[in-house]
Structures are given as C-alpha cells and as structure tokens.
C-alpha cells in the first residue's frame, strides 16, 4: 500500500494505491486517525481510485475511522471506490454508512 496525503484548505485527502491487506491496514488506520486528529483537517476523504486489492481487514479499519470522525464531528468520505472495495462494503451491508464522492475533485 502507498498513501499520499493532501490538504487543500482543510479538505484532507488520502490517495491510496496498491494492495491493502491485514499487513498494511494498521498503517492505514493510523494514518487516517492521525489526519482526523489534526486541527487543520476539517474533513477527510480516502481515495481508493488506485487500490488494486483489499481484504476484509479494511472494513474494520474504515468503520473505526468513521466512528472517530463522527465523534469529532468531521465528515469522512470514500472516493472512487472500484469494484472490489464497493462490493466488499456492499456485501457486508456497510456501504450505506459512508458518504461517497465519485472523483478526485470531490464531486458527488
């Protein structure tokens, strides 16, 4: 997994690529929570547009980050979900919990 963090006027975006597995999901968890805790981050988007593969460990990570975001009253969005991430969240009946944006620019 590779992750690049961007901040545009309080709109934080994490651009993810590669494979996210049980070995890398703790790093993703830490990165997303770190960005959420930052006072310069008013909202957070995880962009999955370049993610080739993910496993079920990511589901727990995303739910925990969503819970933390709601506690902090900060929006947490998922962007550019490809087939596998979309299916995984849909199959676990959790997709409806997440706000989704369709493009890297953040349009809904």
C-alpha positions, 0 to 999 in steps of 0.5 A, spaced: 500 500 500 502 507 498 498 513 501 499 520 499 496 525 503 493 532 501 490 538 504 487 543 500 484 548 505 482 543 510 479 538 505 484 532 507 485 527 502 488 520 502 490 517 495 491 510 496 494 505 491 496 498 491 494 492 495 491 493 502 491 487 506 491 485 514 499 487 513 498 494 511 491 496 514 494 498 521 498 503 517 492 505 514 488 506 520 493 510 523 494 514 518 487 516 517 486 517 525 492 521 525 489 526 519 482 526 523 486 528 529 489 534 526 486 541 527 487 543 520 483 537 517 476 539 517 474 533 513 477 527 510 476 523 504 480 516 502 481 515 495 481 508 493 481 510 485 488 506 485 487 500 490 488 494 486 486 489 492 483 489 499 481 484 504 476 484 509 481 487 514 479 494 511 472 494 513 474 494 520 479 499 519 474 504 515 468 503 520 473 505 526 475 511 522 468 513 521 466 512 528 472 517 530 470 522 525 463 522 527 465 523 534 469 529 532 464 531 528 468 531 521 465 528 515 469 522 512 468 520 505 470 514 500 472 516 493 472 512 487 471 506 490 472 500 484 469 494 484 472 490 489 472 495 495 464 497 493 462 490 493 466 488 499 462 494 503 456 492 499 456 485 501 457 486 508 451 491 508 456 497 510 456 501 504 450 505 506 454 508 512 459 512 508 458 518 504 461 517 497 464 522 492 465 519 485 472 523 483 478 526 485 475 533 485 470 531 490 464 531 486 458 527 488 
